[in-house]
């Protein structure tokens, strides 16, 4: 089977699709990637790449085709142009770049922006390839929840575009069961299947090398957050909880990552004179398993928005695989997952007092109880989210669509 992966993001950017492509290739699937020029999250085109022109390279045995792209910059209007540039570039260059190649199926990895599916759908129409779309974010709901778009007329227009996308693919895969109903409402008769995220197997294995030294991690009781520090994560709740607990000198909040709220957090740490909240910045993804093993508790947060109650942040699977106790400050599917796994504690989104109390509870219980939470989480991961198991499921979905092409036409 020859699969074309269509994704605005790909290596050397750190996204789940990198591991998916690697393992598909290792399992004998002929994989090729159509993507843009790497620029996430810094906002500038990576060294070795140019915004204009098409490029081709090979990464871990996978052919990678790169089309022109305007870098995302620092967000705002520039980010909107980044999204649109990939769509326009895909429509113009993808058919030419892939003109001598044939595929059995197109697989779209679709975190925001969902509009990246448009050129893939066009290519499917042009070549007669079936198209599978893996939905990572709900649009237009996520645009409204993050405040990126507030105009109701624009949100309605985006909804019409999403409706067009959902109805013109052959199979929709959704990363959360709570996505099924809102996706179905726009998808008409397009089949929908639940297909969750996993993480690279390195998260489930003990780290072979020690990660870099980071203040607050390794000594005392460390609550570690890994990932984007932005509006969707409601990082203000972490700041408030750290302020509530600032008298406990051996309790530390360590936030690995950057994002739109990172600079604000650094300023707040200085203003509040907090010694228990550390913001060391971003680190390579391969260092994360080692960092996680040094943490006492792993923290995940989301804003108190209806859209986010349907979302399971991909870091939850990484936390489960790491076998460390989880503290989840969010609502809905993510909280339910942590509770069902018995992997830690869940408190309401944006409730700083509840978060601080949960930290104190985990701090005071015997270490054996925390270790038991982590062990239950790792077992749950192995049963429901193991990487190889889910890749086999994906191959099944792709083969089904490829073998039943006439049925979907």
GUTORGU-711170 format. One record per atom (N, C-alpha, C): x, y, z; residue in one letter. Coordinates in pm, whole numbers, padded with zeros to 5 digits, always signed. Each point is the difference from the previous one (the first is absolute). Example, Ala and Ser with C-alpha at 12.3 -4.5 7.8 and 13.67 -1.06 7.14 Angstrom:
BEGIN
+01319-00569+00780A -00089+00119+00000A +00090+00120+00000A -00035+00105-00072S +00082+00119+00006S -00077+00109+00073S 
This chain:
BEGIN
+00084-00120+00000X -00084+00120+00000X +00088+00125+00000X -00031+00093-00089X +00075+00125-00013X -00085+00114+00057X +00047+00059+00109X -00077+00101+00073X +00067+00137-00011X -00079+00101-00035X +00048+00138+00003X -00051+00066+00127X +00091+00040+00086X -00036+00075+00120X +00002+00148-00035X -00110+00067+00025X -00015+00143-00029X -00009+00073+00133X +00100+00083+00029X +00002+00068+00130X +00078+00130-00012X -00057+00108+00052X +00073+00127-00001X +00125-00008+00087X -00002-00090+00100X +00111-00011+00095X +00067-00136-00015X +00133+00001+00004X +00074-00127-00005X +00142+00026+00046X +00073-00107+00026X +00138+00009+00044X +00076+00102-00085X +00086+00086+00059X +00051-00005+00138X -00090+00066+00105X -00121+00041-00038X -00098+00043+00100X -00045-00123+00078X -00032+00018+00127X -00036-00114+00086X -00151-00018+00005X -00048-00095-00079X -00143-00033-00003X -00017-00151-00004X -00115-00044+00043X -00032-00141+00007X +00016-00070-00135X -00026+00070-00108X +00004-00062-00132X +00139-00053-00034X +00106+00056+00059X +00135-00049-00026X +00014-00147+00039X -00047-00034+00120X +00008-00138+00048X -00092-00092-00080X -00116+00053-00040X -00093-00079-00081X +00064-00038-00132X +00060+00098-00069X +00064-00028-00129X +00114-00100+00016X +00081+00017+00103X +00114-00089+00024X -00045-00144+00019X -00101-00021+00084X -00042-00136+00029X -00076-00062-00117X -00079+00079-00072X -00064-00052-00121X +00106-00052-00097X +00106+00077-00018X +00109-00042-00089X +00066-00128+00051X +00023-00008+00130X +00063-00118+00059X -00086-00124-00015X -00131+00019-00009X -00093-00112-00015X -00026-00035-00147X +00080+00056-00089X -00009-00039-00140X -00091+00084-00087X -00055+00108+00054X -00083+00090-00079X +00091+00098-00075X -00028+00018-00129X +00077+00096-00080X -00056+00139+00027X +00074+00080+00078X -00049+00129+00049X +00073+00115-00069X -00076+00101-00037X +00057+00124-00052X -00074+00115+00070X +00067+00112+00020X -00057+00112+00074X -00003+00125-00087X -00111+00073+00005X -00012+00133-00061X -00020+00098+00114X +00091+00096+00015X -00004+00090+00115X +00053+00138-00039X +00007+00091+00097X +00052+00133-00024X +00144+00012+00048X +00049+00122+00007X +00135+00025+00052X -00009+00016+00152X +00087-00068+00074X -00012+00002+00146X +00021+00139+00058X -00093+00041+00088X +00010+00132+00064X -00071+00004+00135X -00051-00116+00047X -00074-00005+00126X +00094-00046+00112X -00004+00057+00121X -00088+00108+00043X +00063+00138-00004X +00131+00008-00033X +00070+00129+00010X -00058+00106-00092X -00056-00043-00115X -00059+00096-00092X +00090+00040-00113X +00123-00053-00003X +00094+00027-00108X +00036-00129-00071X +00026+00010-00132X +00039-00118-00075X +00131-00055+00056X +00005-00131+00022X +00119-00063+00058X +00121+00018-00092X +00118-00002+00060X +00125+00003-00076X +00005-00119-00095X +00046+00025-00121X +00009-00106-00099X -00120-00005-00093X -00101+00084+00027X -00121+00005-00082X -00026+00145-00041X -00071+00016-00111X -00042+00132-00047X -00151+00001-00016X -00061+00114+00029X -00147+00009-00008X -00049-00028-00141X +00071+00051-00100X -00045-00018-00138X +00066-00122-00063X -00067-00055-00100X +00055-00113-00074X -00038-00133+00061X +00001-00103-00082X -00029-00136+00047X +00131-00070+00033X -00003-00083+00102X +00117-00078+00040X -00041-00145+00023X +00093-00089-00020X -00022-00141+00027X +00118-00053+00081X -00031-00079+00101X +00105-00063+00078X -00051-00134+00051X +00086-00072+00066X -00035-00132+00054X +00030+00001+00149X -00096-00040+00079X +00018-00010+00145X -00043-00138+00045X +00090-00071+00068X -00023-00138+00047X -00067-00086-00107X +00048+00011-00123X -00049-00083-00108X -00129+00045-00064X -00052+00116+00043X -00127+00050-00054X +00028+00120-00090X -00053-00002-00123X +00014+00113-00092X -00087+00115+00049X +00060+00118+00011X -00071+00118+00049X +00001+00108-00108X -00119+00041-00042X -00017+00105-00100X -00046+00126+00071X +00074+00109-00017X -00030+00125+00072X -00039+00109-00099X -00114+00064+00029X -00051+00106-00087X +00020+00136+00065X -00003+00109-00080X +00021+00134+00057X -00100+00033+00110X +00047+00081+00094X -00082+00032+00117X +00047+00131+00061X -00093+00085+00039X +00033+00122+00073X +00009-00034+00148X +00113+00034+00064X +00018-00032+00142X -00107+00064+00086X -00032-00063+00111X -00110+00041+00086X +00030+00125+00082X +00127+00037+00013X +00035+00119+00078X -00044-00014+00145X -00048+00108+00056X -00040+00001+00141X -00152-00010+00018X -00066-00048-00103X -00145-00019+00013X -00079+00112-00065X -00128+00011+00038X -00085+00105-00053X -00025-00015-00149X +00002+00112-00072X -00027+00000-00143X +00103-00083-00075X +00125-00001+00048X +00105-00078-00064X -00031-00149+00007X -00059-00044+00109X -00036-00141+00014X -00109-00037-00099X -00099+00088-00018X -00105-00024-00098X +00059-00014-00141X +00098+00085-00032X +00066-00009-00131X +00079-00129-00013X +00058-00045+00111X +00071-00128+00001X -00094-00114-00039X -00118-00003+00063X -00100-00102-00031X -00040+00005-00147X -00032+00120-00048X -00047+00016-00137X +00110-00032-00101X +00124+00034+00033X +00109-00026-00094X +00018-00149-00026X -00021-00082+00104X +00014-00145-00020X -00112-00052-00091X -00120+00051+00018X -00112-00043-00083X +00025+00037-00147X +00036+00126-00023X +00022+00047-00137X +00119-00073-00063X +00106-00013+00075X +00119-00070-00048X -00030-00146-00031X -00081-00063+00087X -00037-00139-00023X -00081-00019-00127X -00093+00093-00024X -00082-00007-00122X +00085+00018-00126X +00099+00089+00009X +00081+00032-00117X +00113-00100-00024X +00068-00042+00106X +00123-00076-00017X -00012-00150+00024X -00093-00045+00086X -00007-00143+00031X -00026-00086-00124X -00098+00035-00088X -00022-00084-00119X +00124-00008-00089X +00074+00112-00013X +00120+00000-00084X +00112-00080+00065X +00020+00020+00131X +00109-00065+00071X -00017-00152+00002X -00126-00045+00003X -00029-00144+00010X -00053-00058-00132X +00024+00069-00111X -00064-00033-00127X +00035-00139-00051X +00119-00052+00031X +00043-00130-00051X -00018-00112+00102X -00069+00032+00110X -00015-00099+00107X -00145-00042+00017X -00019-00124+00045X -00134-00052+00022X -00013-00046+00145X -00118+00021+00055X -00027-00038+00139X -00130-00078+00011X -00009-00080+00105X -00125-00074+00026X -00096+00080+00086X +00056+00091+00082X -00085+00077+00090X +00078+00123+00049X -00072+00109+00023X +00057+00120+00061X -00045+00005+00146X +00095+00019+00090X -00029+00008+00143X +00036+00139+00049X -00099+00075+00046X +00021+00137+00046X +00009+00002+00153X +00111+00052+00049X +00015+00023+00144X -00044+00143+00026X -00107+00017+00078X -00067+00130+00006X -00014+00061+00139X +00114+00041+00060X -00014+00097+00108X -00037+00132-00066X -00015+00105+00076X -00030+00129-00062X +00115+00038-00094X -00031+00044-00123X -00132+00035-00050X -00063-00114-00081X -00129-00020+00016X -00071-00104-00074X -00002+00029-00149X +00016+00128-00038X -00005+00036-00142X +00115-00060-00080X +00103-00054+00066X +00107-00066-00072X -00051-00122-00077X -00121-00045+00033X -00059-00114-00070X -00045+00036-00142X -00021+00128-00028X -00056+00041-00130X +00089-00044-00117X +00130+00030+00000X +00082-00046-00112X +00011-00152-00009X -00007-00068+00113X +00003-00146-00003X -00126-00056-00065X -00115+00061+00032X -00126-00042-00062X +00004+00025-00151X +00053+00116-00038X +00012+00032-00143X +00088-00102-00071X +00112-00036+00062X +00089-00099-00060X -00069-00135-00011X -00079-00036+00103X -00076-00124-00006X -00098-00001-00116X -00071+00110-00018X -00092+00012-00113X +00074-00015-00133X +00112+00071-00011X +00075+00005-00125X +00054-00137-00039X +00048-00075+00098X +00065-00129-00027X -00088-00121+00028X -00116+00023+00060X -00087-00112+00032X +00043-00079+00122X +00069+00067+00096X +00045-00068+00121X -00102+00020+00112X -00031-00104+00078X -00083+00021+00119X +00078+00079+00105X -00074+00072+00086X +00063+00090+00097X -00052-00031+00140X +00093-00013+00095X -00032-00022+00141X +00050+00121+00079X -00087+00055+00084X +00034+00120+00078X -00001-00033+00149X +00113+00025+00066X +00011-00024+00145X -00019+00133+00072X -00115+00020+00063X -00039+00126+00062X +00060+00011+00140X +00086+00100+00019X +00065+00023+00129X -00065+00114+00078X -00057+00097-00070X -00065+00115+00063X -00136+00023-00066X -00093+00049+00078X -00133+00032-00054X -00001+00145-00047X -00030+00019-00126X -00019+00134-00057X -00146+00017-00035X -00062+00116+00019X +00061+00127+00042X +00008+00018+00152X -00043-00102+00077X -00007+00016+00145X +00134+00042+00062X +00111-00061-00046X +00129+00032+00060X +00044+00142-00031X -00039+00052-00117X +00033+00138-00034X -00069+00097+00097X -00128-00028+00029X -00075+00086+00091X +00053-00012+00143X +00032-00123+00044X +00043-00023+00138X +00133+00066+00031X +00091+00003-00096X +00131+00061+00023X +00000+00150-00025X -00112+00051-00054X -00009+00143-00027X +00068+00041-00129X +00047-00097-00078X +00069+00031-00126X -00095+00068-00098X -00127-00045-00001X -00104+00062-00083X -00122+00025+00088X -00050+00124+00000X -00116+00034+00082X -00121+00040-00083X +00023+00039-00125X -00108+00045-00086X -00092-00116-00036X -00128+00013+00031X -00095-00111-00023X -00016-00034-00147X +00005+00102-00084X -00014-00025-00144X +00118-00082-00052X +00121+00032+00050X +00119-00076-00041X -00008-00143+00051X -00045-00016+00125X -00013-00135+00056X -00102-00082-00079X -00108+00063-00045X -00100-00070-00081X +00060-00041-00135X +00080+00087-00057X +00066-00033-00127X +00095-00118+00019X +00075+00001+00109X +00091-00112+00029X -00079-00129+00016X -00115+00008+00066X -00085-00118+00016X -00041-00058-00135X -00033+00086-00094X -00038-00046-00134X +00118-00069-00069X +00120+00054+00019X +00119-00061-00058X +00025-00138+00062X -00014-00009+00133X +00020-00127+00069X -00104-00103-00047X -00123+00046-00015X -00105-00088-00050X +00038-00057-00138X +00053+00086-00087X +00045-00042-00132X +00111-00105+00012X +00096+00024+00089X +00113-00092+00017X -00048-00135+00049X -00081-00001+00106X -00046-00126+00058X -00080-00082-00101X -00075+00066-00085X -00088-00071-00093X +00071-00044-00128X +00127+00041-00015X +00071-00034-00122X +00125-00084+00026X +00000-00069+00113X +00101-00103+00024X -00073-00133+00013X +00077-00109+00001X -00062-00132+00000X -00012-00061+00139X +00082+00046+00093X -00008-00049+00138X +00054+00107+00093X -00071+00023+00111X +00043+00095+00103X +00042-00079+00125X +00123+00021+00044X +00048-00057+00125X +00003+00111+00104X -00052-00025+00120X -00005+00103+00104X +00081-00046+00121X +00077+00093+00059X +00091-00035+00109X -00068-00014+00135X -00126+00040+00011X -00076-00010+00125X -00142-00047-00033X -00054-00086+00085X -00138-00046-00024X -00098+00116+00007X +00033+00103+00078X -00088+00115+00010X -00001+00083-00129X +00093-00025-00090X +00001+00069-00129X -00107-00056-00095X -00045-00122+00025X -00085-00069-00097X -00128+00078-00030X -00067+00049+00103X -00128+00068-00022X +00017+00133-00075X +00089+00092+00043X +00015+00125-00076X +00053-00022-00141X +00085-00099-00021X +00049-00028-00135X -00113-00057-00086X -00079-00089+00058X -00114-00059-00073X -00100+00108-00043X -00018+00102+00083X -00096+00105-00031X +00036+00074-00128X +00128+00002-00036X +00044+00070-00120X +00037-00095-00114X +00010-00127+00030X +00057-00094-00097X -00101-00070-00090X -00128+00019+00025X -00103-00068-00079X +00023-00150+00009X +00022-00068-00114X +00011-00146+00002X +00140-00053+00003X +00102+00085+00018X +00138-00050+00002X +00023-00088+00122X +00055-00121-00018X +00026-00088+00114X +00097+00062+00100X -00023-00027+00128X +00085+00053+00108X +00047-00116+00086X +00130+00000+00037X +00054-00103+00088X +00086+00065+00107X -00005-00055+00120X +00084+00049+00110X +00141-00053-00019X +00096+00091-00003X +00141-00039-00013X +00083+00095+00085X +00038-00042+00122X +00068+00092+00093X +00147+00019-00033X +00059+00097+00065X +00144+00023-00010X +00076-00098+00088X +00123-00024-00038X +00094-00072+00085X +00125+00085+00010X +00107-00058+00046X +00130+00069+00004X +00107-00101-00039X +00118+00052-00029X +00111-00086-00034X +00031-00094+00116X +00045-00119-00033X +00026-00102+00102X +00105+00043+00102X +00080+00102-00032X +00104+00044+00095X -00061+00051+00130X -00125+00046-00004X -00063+00050+00122X -00032-00113+00097X -00022-00120-00053X -00035-00113+00085X +00123-00072+00053X +00117+00030-00056X +00123-00066+00042X +00081+00094+00090X +00071-00056+00098X +00086+00085+00084X +00102+00074-00086X +00022+00125+00033X +00095+00081-00077X +00141-00057+00012X +00071-00007-00113X +00135-00055-00001X +00103+00104+00043X -00029+00127-00024X +00093+00107+00034X -00068+00102+00092X +00077+00056+00091X -00054+00102+00089X -00027+00128-00080X -00113+00065+00024X -00030+00127-00069X +00083+00112+00059X +00000+00118-00065X +00073+00114+00056X -00051+00036+00139X +00084+00063+00078X -00039+00044+00134X -00094+00119-00009X -00110-00006+00075X -00100+00107+00002X -00034+00033+00144X -00002+00126+00033X -00035+00042+00137X -00138-00052+00038X -00009-00054+00122X -00127-00047+00052X -00035-00142-00033X +00075-00064-00090X -00031-00136-00042X +00109-00095+00050X -00041-00094+00082X +00094-00096+00054X +00020+00014+00149X -00027+00120+00052X +00009+00024+00145X -00138+00037+00052X -00036-00051+00114X -00130+00032+00058X -00114-00063-00078X -00114+00067+00003X -00122-00050-00063X -00025+00084-00125X +00016-00060-00117X -00006+00075-00126X -00126-00033-00079X -00078+00105-00031X -00118-00014-00087X +00042+00052-00137X +00009-00089-00098X +00053+00036-00131X -00110+00010-00105X +00003+00108-00077X -00088+00021-00115X +00089-00001-00124X -00042-00070-00106X +00078-00004-00123X -00089+00037-00118X +00042+00100-00078X -00078+00034-00119X -00020+00149-00018X -00097+00033-00084X -00028+00139-00035X -00056+00078+00119X +00052+00121+00021X -00048+00087+00106X -00080+00112-00065X -00126-00028-00028X -00082+00095-00073X -00135+00023+00064X -00086+00067-00074X -00134+00032+00049X -00083-00125+00027X +00009-00096-00089X -00081-00122+00016X +00035-00075+00128X +00125+00013+00044X +00043-00074+00120X -00035+00072+00130X -00055+00121-00009X -00041+00075+00120X +00110-00001+00106X +00120+00037-00042X +00116-00009+00090X -00011+00092+00121X -00095+00093-00004X -00021+00087+00116X -00033-00083+00125X -00067-00113-00020X -00037-00082+00115X +00124-00058+00068X +00104-00029-00079X +00125-00051+00057X +00068+00111+00080X -00001+00120-00056X +00059+00115+00070X -00068+00022+00135X -00134-00006+00001X -00074+00022+00125X +00027-00110+00101X +00003-00124-00047X +00026-00112+00092X +00140+00011+00059X +00097+00038-00082X +00137+00018+00050X +00005+00112+00105X -00078+00104-00021X -00006+00109+00097X -00059-00046+00132X -00105-00081-00008X -00064-00053+00121X +00098-00085+00081X +00087-00074-00071X +00089-00096+00066X +00144+00051+00016X +00021+00129-00015X +00137+00052-00001X +00074-00016+00132X -00072-00023+00110X +00065-00018+00129X +00062-00138+00016X -00037-00093-00089X +00054-00136+00009X +00126-00006-00087X +00115+00013+00063X +00125+00018-00073X +00043-00123-00080X -00051-00118+00036X +00042-00120-00074X -00101-00043-00106X -00102+00082-00026X -00095-00027-00109X +00032+00095-00116X +00025-00056-00117X +00040+00080-00116X -00087-00033-00122X -00040+00103-00070X -00068-00014-00129X +00105+00024-00110X +00017-00097-00086X +00099+00011-00108X -00074-00012-00133X +00003+00107-00079X -00075+00005-00125X +00097-00002-00118X +00009-00114-00069X +00088-00015-00114X -00076+00034-00128X +00046+00100-00072X -00069+00041-00121X -00007+00151-00010X -00053+00046-00112X -00022+00142-00023X -00137+00017-00064X -00036+00122-00028X -00130+00027-00062X -00038+00146+00018X -00123+00032-00038X -00044+00139+00000X -00007+00062+00139X -00007-00082+00104X -00008+00053+00138X +00131-00015+00076X +00105-00046-00065X +00127-00025+00068X +00062+00129+00054X +00005+00103-00082X +00058+00127+00044X -00081+00060+00115X -00133-00010-00011X -00085+00050+00110X +00032-00074+00130X +00018-00132-00011X +00028-00078+00121X +00133+00040+00061X +00101+00023-00081X +00130+00042+00053X -00012+00133+00074X -00078+00090-00056X -00020+00129+00066X -00074-00016+00133X -00101-00088+00001X -00077-00023+00122X +00084-00064+00110X +00089-00092-00040X +00088-00063+00099X +00085+00106+00070X +00050+00096-00077X +00080+00108+00059X -00086+00091+00087X -00118+00036-00053X -00087+00090+00074X -00045-00060+00133X -00031-00129-00002X -00049-00067+00121X +00113-00056+00087X +00122+00011-00052X +00119-00049+00072X -00014-00148+00036X -00040-00077-00101X -00019-00143+00021X +00131-00075-00022X +00036-00081+00095X +00119-00084-00012X -00037-00145-00028X -00131-00027-00007X -00045-00138-00018X -00057-00027-00140X +00014+00095-00092X -00048-00020-00136X +00115+00027-00096X +00034-00100-00081X +00118+00006-00086X -00041-00013-00147X +00059+00085-00084X -00035+00006-00143X +00127-00012-00084X +00058-00118-00008X +00129-00016-00068X -00006+00006-00152X -00122-00003-00058X -00011+00007-00146X -00022-00136-00064X +00026-00005-00133X -00023-00121-00078X +00123-00091+00002X -00028-00131-00012X +00105-00101-00011X -00040-00098-00109X +00097-00068-00062X -00033-00099-00103X -00093-00108+00054X -00088-00050-00087X -00099-00098+00043X +00066-00126+00055X +00118-00034-00051X +00065-00122+00047X +00047+00009+00145X +00005+00121+00056X +00038+00015+00141X -00119-00014+00094X -00121+00006-00054X -00120+00001+00085X -00015-00125+00087X +00022-00122-00055X -00015-00117+00088X +00089+00007+00123X +00124+00048-00016X +00090+00013+00114X -00049+00102+00100X -00049+00113-00050X -00056+00102+00089X -00119-00056+00078X -00087-00072-00069X -00120-00053+00064X +00034-00096+00114X +00105-00079-00017X +00039-00094+00105X +00052+00071+00124X +00045+00126-00016X +00050+00075+00115X -00112+00072+00074X -00117+00011-00061X -00111+00074+00060X -00073-00084+00104X -00049+00067+00103X -00084-00068+00100X -00141-00019-00055X -00048+00103-00072X -00136+00001-00057X +00007+00070-00136X -00080-00045-00094X -00008+00062-00132X -00132+00075-00013X +00007+00125-00042X -00116+00090+00000X -00049+00029-00142X -00132-00003-00017X -00064+00040-00126X -00114+00095+00033X -00012+00109-00077X -00107+00097+00022X -00064+00039-00132X -00127+00037+00005X -00072+00056-00114X -00097+00107+00051X -00035+00091-00088X -00094+00106+00037X -00140-00056+00022X -00079+00075+00073X -00139-00038+00031X -00090+00041-00117X +00012-00073-00110X -00079+00025-00121X -00064-00132-00043X -00122+00008-00051X -00071-00122-00040X +00080-00082-00101X +00064+00066-00095X +00077-00070-00102X +00109-00085+00062X +00066+00052+00105X +00111-00072+00059X -00045-00117+00087X -00125+00000+00041X -00049-00114+00076X -00014-00124-00089X -00002+00021-00131X -00008-00112-00095X +00137-00047-00043X +00104+00072+00040X +00136-00025-00049X +00082-00078+00101X +00081-00092-00052X +00099-00069+00083X +00138+00049-00045X +00066+00085+00079X +00134+00046-00039X +00093-00119-00020X +00080+00003-00107X +00086-00114-00030X +00102-00025+00110X +00030+00103+00082X +00095-00022+00108X -00055-00099+00103X -00131-00017+00007X -00057-00096+00096X +00051-00141-00031X +00000-00037-00128X +00052-00132-00038X +00148-00013+00036X +00077+00108-00021X +00142-00003+00035X +00018-00017+00150X -00082+00069+00077X +00007-00011+00146X -00035-00141+00046X -00105-00058-00059X -00037-00137+00035X +00114-00096-00030X +00059+00014-00119X +00108-00089-00040X +00120+00012+00093X +00024+00122+00050X +00116+00024+00088X -00015-00069+00136X -00123-00033+00036X -00020-00070+00127X +00018+00088+00123X -00028+00131-00016X +00005+00092+00112X -00142+00045+00034X -00029+00033+00128X -00134+00047+00035X -00036+00129-00074X -00126+00012-00037X -00046+00113-00080X -00091+00089+00082X +00019+00131-00013X -00090+00098+00058X -00063+00077-00117X -00130-00016-00018X -00070+00059-00114X -00093+00110+00047X +00025+00122-00047X -00085+00114+00032X -00078+00034-00127X -00104-00077-00026X -00079+00015-00121X -00134-00069+00018X -00088+00018-00099X -00133-00060+00006X -00017-00106-00108X -00106-00078+00013X -00042-00087-00110X +00084-00122-00022X +00030-00028-00130X +00062-00125-00041X +00137-00022+00064X +00081+00104+00008X +00132-00015+00060X -00007-00040+00146X -00088+00068+00075X -00018-00033+00142X -00055-00141+00017X -00097-00035-00084X -00059-00134+00007X +00105-00108-00024X +00091+00027-00094X +00104-00098-00032X +00094-00023+00119X +00044+00107+00063X +00089-00012+00116X -00070-00076+00113X -00126+00031+00023X -00076-00068+00105X -00024-00147-00033X -00036-00027-00124X -00027-00139-00041X +00126-00086+00012X +00115+00059-00033X +00126-00073+00009X +00048-00015+00144X -00055+00080+00092X +00049+00000+00138X +00143+00049+00008X +00035+00091-00095X +00139+00041-00016X +00036+00126+00077X -00094+00059+00072X +00030+00123+00072X -00126+00070+00045X +00005+00133+00003X -00114+00080+00045X -00042+00097-00109X -00130+00028-00008X -00053+00099-00094X -00080+00102+00079X +00022+00128-00031X -00074+00110+00063X -00057+00088-00110X -00102+00081+00031X -00063+00083-00103X +00096+00097-00066X -00023+00026-00127X +00083+00093-00077X +00000+00139+00064X +00115+00064+00001X +00019+00138+00046X -00035+00022+00147X -00002-00107+00081X -00026+00011+00143X +00133-00010+00074X +00061+00116+00028X +00133+00003+00060X +00001-00057+00141X -00105+00026+00077X -00006-00051+00136X -00007-00153+00000X -00084-00054-00088X -00011-00146-00009X +00132-00062-00047X +00068+00070-00092X +00129-00050-00049X +00102-00002+00114X +00004+00107+00077X +00095+00007+00112X -00030-00109+00103X -00128-00023+00028X -00038-00104+00097X +00037-00139-00051X -00015-00022-00131X +00037-00129-00056X +00151-00022+00007X +00075+00108-00022X +00146-00010+00014X +00035-00041+00143X -00063+00062+00097X +00029-00031+00140X -00039-00143+00034X -00109-00047-00058X -00041-00139+00026X +00106-00097-00053X +00046+00023-00123X +00101-00088-00058X +00133+00013+00075X +00028+00117+00049X +00122+00026+00075X +00002-00078+00132X -00117-00011+00062X -00007-00059+00134X -00021-00151+00002X -00051-00058-00108X -00024-00144+00002X +00133-00075-00009X +00005-00125+00045X +00125-00078-00007X +00047-00016-00144X +00130+00000-00023X +00055-00016-00135X -00053-00125-00071X -00027-00106+00077X -00049-00124-00060X -00135+00021-00070X -00083+00087+00058X -00130+00028-00063X +00017+00073-00131X +00094+00094-00005X +00026+00071-00125X +00057-00096-00105X +00088-00089+00043X +00056-00097-00094X -00108-00092-00054X -00097-00034+00084X -00110-00087-00045X -00085+00070-00106X -00021+00131+00019X -00073+00078-00102X +00073-00006-00134X +00131+00022+00005X +00079-00004-00122X -00004-00136-00068X +00006-00106+00080X -00003-00136-00056X -00135-00028-00067X -00108+00046+00063X -00133-00019-00062X -00010+00077-00132X +00058+00120-00002X +00000+00078-00122X +00073-00068-00113X +00117-00054+00031X +00079-00069-00103X -00073-00123-00052X -00066-00074+00087X -00077-00116-00042X -00115+00041-00091X -00068+00110+00036X -00111+00050-00082X +00050+00041-00138X +00116+00064-00001X +00060+00039-00129X +00024-00124-00086X +00058-00102+00057X +00032-00122-00075X -00127-00066-00056X -00109+00010+00074X -00125-00064-00043X -00076+00082-00103X +00014+00132+00003X -00086+00086-00085X +00075+00089-00099X +00125+00032+00026X +00068+00101-00082X +00137-00041-00050X +00039-00126+00014X +00134-00041-00042X +00022+00035-00147X +00115+00057-00029X +00032+00052-00132X -00015-00105-00110X +00065-00114+00014X -00005-00102-00105X -00142-00052-00023X -00074-00018+00107X -00138-00047-00010X -00084+00097-00082X +00015+00130+00027X -00079+00099-00071X +00045+00016-00145X +00129-00017-00027X +00046+00006-00139X -00060-00115-00080X -00011-00117+00060X -00065-00113-00068X -00147+00033-00030X -00066+00068+00094X -00138+00041-00025X -00008+00100-00115X +00095+00092-00005X +00002+00098-00108X +00019-00067-00134X +00092-00096-00007X +00021-00074-00124X -00130-00066-00044X -00074-00054+00096X -00129-00062-00032X -00097+00101-00059X -00008+00120+00058X -00088+00104-00054X +00041+00039-00142X +00129+00019-00021X +00048+00043-00132X -00022-00109-00105X +00024-00125+00039X -00023-00110-00094X -00147-00014-00035X -00086+00018+00098X -00144-00012-00025X -00046+00104-00101X +00043+00126+00020X -00040+00106-00092X +00059-00024-00139X +00126-00044-00003X +00065-00025-00128X -00067-00115-00076X -00036-00105+00072X -00061-00118-00063X -00146+00021-00038X -00063+00102+00059X -00141+00026-00027X -00019+00136-00067X +00097+00036-00080X -00002+00131-00066X -00131+00025-00076X -00046-00099-00073X -00123+00018-00079X -00120+00024+00088X +00001-00062+00118X -00113+00015+00092X -00014+00144+00046X +00113+00072+00015X -00003+00136+00051X -00023+00103-00109X +00014-00038-00124X -00017+00097-00109X -00147+00032-00025X 
